[in-house]
């Protein structure tokens, strides 16, 4: 599911942290609509969200709408994937990555 926010600055760090407050593994995709590799990864990220929904939450964050959060999370290039387990960042990958590699790190 896409995180939606009402204000112009996008999601706050607290809102982001609240999304990590779950028993599930959280896969965060920092993307932008103009980013070609992001578009290539979107279909399989949706598959992961569906196929593994009992144990994985997939959160897609548009950096253009969430610039402050992206800066706080040190997102320097797109796409950036992060995996959180018990609120701890256990894996991070910048740039295009195959679905199998993502699944392996969940």
C-alpha positions in Angstrom: 0.0 0.0 0.0 1.1 3.5 -0.6 1.5 5.8 2.4 -0.5 8.9 1.9 0.0 12.1 3.8 -2.1 15.3 3.9 0.7 17.9 4.3 3.1 19.2 1.6 6.3 17.9 3.3 5.1 14.3 3.2 5.5 11.7 5.8 7.2 12.5 9.1 9.9 10.4 10.6 7.5 9.5 13.4 4.9 8.3 10.9 7.6 6.3 9.2 8.7 4.8 12.5 5.1 3.9 13.3 5.0 1.9 10.1 8.0 -0.1 11.3 6.2 -0.9 14.6 4.9 -4.3 13.5 5.7 -8.0 13.9 6.1 -8.2 10.1 9.2 -7.6 8.1 8.9 -4.2 6.5 10.3 -3.6 3.0 10.6 0.1 2.2 10.9 1.2 -1.5 12.1 4.8 -1.9 11.1 5.6 -5.5 10.1 8.4 -7.9 7.7 8.3 -10.8 10.4 9.4 -13.2 12.8 6.7 -12.1 13.2 4.0 -14.8 14.6 1.2 -12.5 11.9 2.0 -10.0 9.3 1.4 -12.6 11.0 -1.9 -13.5 10.9 -3.0 -9.9 7.4 -2.0 -9.2 5.6 -5.1 -10.6 7.6 -7.5 -8.5 7.4 -5.4 -5.4 3.6 -5.6 -5.8 3.9 -9.4 -6.2 6.0 -9.6 -2.9 3.3 -7.4 -1.2 0.6 -9.8 -2.3 2.4 -13.2 -2.1 4.1 -12.5 1.3 1.4 -10.3 2.9 1.1 -12.5 5.9 4.7 -11.7 6.9 5.9 -8.7 4.9 4.6 -5.1 4.7 5.8 -3.3 1.5 5.8 0.5 1.8 6.5 2.6 -1.3 7.6 6.1 -0.6 7.7 8.7 -3.4 10.8 10.8 -2.6 9.5 13.8 -4.5 6.6 14.0 -2.1 8.7 13.0 0.9 12.0 14.9 0.5 12.5 15.5 4.2 12.0 11.9 5.1 14.3 10.8 2.3 17.0 13.1 3.6 16.6 11.8 7.2 16.9 8.2 5.9 20.0 9.2 3.9 18.4 8.2 0.6 21.0 9.5 -1.9 20.0 7.6 -5.1 17.0 5.8 -6.5 15.6 3.3 -6.1 16.7 2.6 -2.5 15.3 -0.5 -0.8 15.5 -1.0 2.9 14.4 -4.1 4.9 13.5 -3.6 8.6 13.0 -6.4 11.1 11.9 -5.4 14.6 12.5 -1.7 13.6 16.2 -2.5 12.7 17.5 -1.9 9.2 18.8 -5.3 8.2 19.5 -4.8 4.5 19.8 -1.9 2.1 20.2 -1.7 -1.6 20.6 1.2 -4.0 19.7 0.8 -7.6 18.0 -1.9 -9.6 17.9 -5.3 -7.9 16.3 -8.5 -9.0 13.3 -9.9 -7.2 15.1 -13.0 -6.1 17.7 -10.9 -4.3 15.1 -8.9 -2.5 13.2 -12.1 -1.4 16.4 -13.6 -0.2 17.0 -10.7 2.1 13.5 -10.6 3.6 
